[in-house]
Amino acid sequence: MNGFGLVALCGGLAVVLWVLAKLGRAFAAIAETLAALAVIGVALWALLRAVGWIVRQLVTRWRSCLAVLAVTAWWHWWGWLSLALVGGTLALATLVWHVVDAVGFDRWCGRWLRAWWLRWAVYGRKLPDWLHACGLTIRDEAVPVDVTVNLVSRRRKREAVAQARQQSGVAVPALLRVRSGPSWDEVQVRLVPGQKPEDFDDAARALATARRVTRVQVREVSPDVVSLDFMRRDLLATPVSCLPLPDLVAVDGTGVDLRGVYAGRTEYGKPWLLPLTGPGAHTLVAGATGAGKNSVMWCPLVSAASAIRAGVVRVSGIDPKGMELAYGRGIFARYGVSGKEALDVLDALIDVLEARKREFAGITRDVPISAENPLELLEFDEIGALTKYTDRKTREAIVERLAILTTQGRALGFGVRGYVQEPTKDTVPVRELLPRRICLRVTSKTHVGMVLGDGAYERGAWANRIPESAAGVGYAWGEGIREPLRVRAGWVSDATVKALENYVTNGGAQVIDLARKRREGNARGTA
Ligand SMILES: Nc1ncnc2c1ncn2[C@@H]1O[C@H](COP(=O)(O)OP(=O)(O)OP(=O)(O)O)[C@@H](O)[C@H]1O
């Protein structure tokens, strides 16, 4: 290579080196810019997430946020000592209030504090896990599941599982609201697409186990919101009393609303009202022996005592056992024990029904209840004894008359209430004609469906699990009750039945002598 070639080579190398150096600098500047942009981007992203979190907390937990803000502001301006003093005084005042007036405290303060605490400490933290464990989450199958479990500690493990669940596309119903009553927590959740309220019905028992309570009631609040009601305390654990008999002197009118008379207490601590007239007055009460069917019969009668006394309600009784109703015989205007006597009672009622039809046809669509046209209430104890376990002719005649009374009776002022141990269609052929159903303790899960209808057990009517010690406890469903309602009938002692008899008869039984009427009728027929 000559001198010129060498110079050209060196020159070329120098140019390449210069270009490379320029390129290196340009790349370094680009990389620096990208790194700076990445840092700014990450910082912005973190900031946005933080702002989003704060806004979410402010919206969803505004009370807690306000409390934290107030405490911080107090600390900042007036110092920790005054804050501790005020906090201590408030805590002491709350404690005294609770001790002096527990009911008032719970109503005005306790339930808010408890709801707030339960949301933070229990439902907010644990509900997503319970819902997931009970199969109440929806997983997006398109996203691969990647669960990482950290075994270091239970808390870290739970966080890791929760995070894994989030990352794996699992949609968990959102917790909307927690309310806490004296015995129930109402926890509202929003369903995720793909879920239906029935899914929660099916999981009710599993949820109860997860929360370690004996009962969970699922209520549909709106199409996509359900309330999971957790029963913390059983308000029906002890017997419920019936109403006292009215003061004889004080009663001028009847003062009884027959569309809803007191029959006991509901599991929510409210009075349980049963209609004796109007839609849904015909009632079927089912329960195994000793379940407390008679308190469902006596308690409303005690509540309607002044109306019975005033003649606005006329009670008839069919008592195949000849024991239960016989104890308050004077209360019943008509009374029968045997199949034949039962037919007499039913025929007498049908006579009144026909007479009312003739009198009111074309005048009114509903017979007004009054002393002239009283509510004719039929109490039919052990209905199965005469609708199944008797001779075929009597059985058919009784079923036929019951069908007439139940299908035509409502508008004409008649109410039929039947009590049965075995609620099969075979035993009570008129079962479907008694729309209001009450299921006390029964011996089998299938009986729950027979009494309350399909799906009642799944929706929380666990009547086969009522303990023998809880006589009078049962589930009511039908007419105006959206979810099975746990109730306990008011306990009526023998002395109260006697007092009721004495009260409504004004000291002496006023009964219609059906046998004499029949004899008179026969005599008229022969003449
Ligand atoms: N509401 C109630 N609260 C507490 N105890 C009750 C209640 N109702 C009934 N009992 C008690 O339970 C027992 C059985 O009640 P009851 O006679 O009403 O049962 P039943 O369902 O009519 O049984 P059977 O069909 O055998 O006559 C009674 O001894 C009574 O003391």
The ligand as an ORCA input file, in Angstrom:
! r2SCAN-3c Opt
* xyz 0 1
  N     -95.338    -20.418     71.176
  C     -94.895    -21.263     72.095
  N     -93.869    -20.912     72.888
  C     -93.411    -21.786     73.813
  N     -93.897    -23.010     74.021
  C     -94.918    -23.411     73.264
  C     -95.459    -22.568     72.256
  N     -96.458    -23.232     71.648
  C     -96.532    -24.424     72.244
  N     -95.617    -24.542     73.204
  C     -95.389    -25.709     74.049
  O     -95.173    -26.835     73.215
  C     -95.987    -27.932     73.591
  C     -96.729    -28.467     72.365
  O     -97.574    -27.444     71.899
  P     -98.877    -27.752     71.045
  O     -99.813    -28.610     71.811
  O     -99.392    -26.460     70.559
  O     -98.257    -28.598     69.883
  P     -99.001    -29.183     68.629
  O     -98.211    -28.846     67.435
  O    -100.438    -28.759     68.616
  O     -98.893    -30.726     68.931
  P     -99.987    -31.852     68.635
  O    -100.195    -31.863     67.155
  O     -99.369    -33.097     69.144
  O    -101.226    -31.423     69.377
  C     -96.949    -27.440     74.659
  O     -96.681    -28.143     75.834
  C     -96.647    -26.003     74.865
  O     -96.337    -25.784     76.223
*
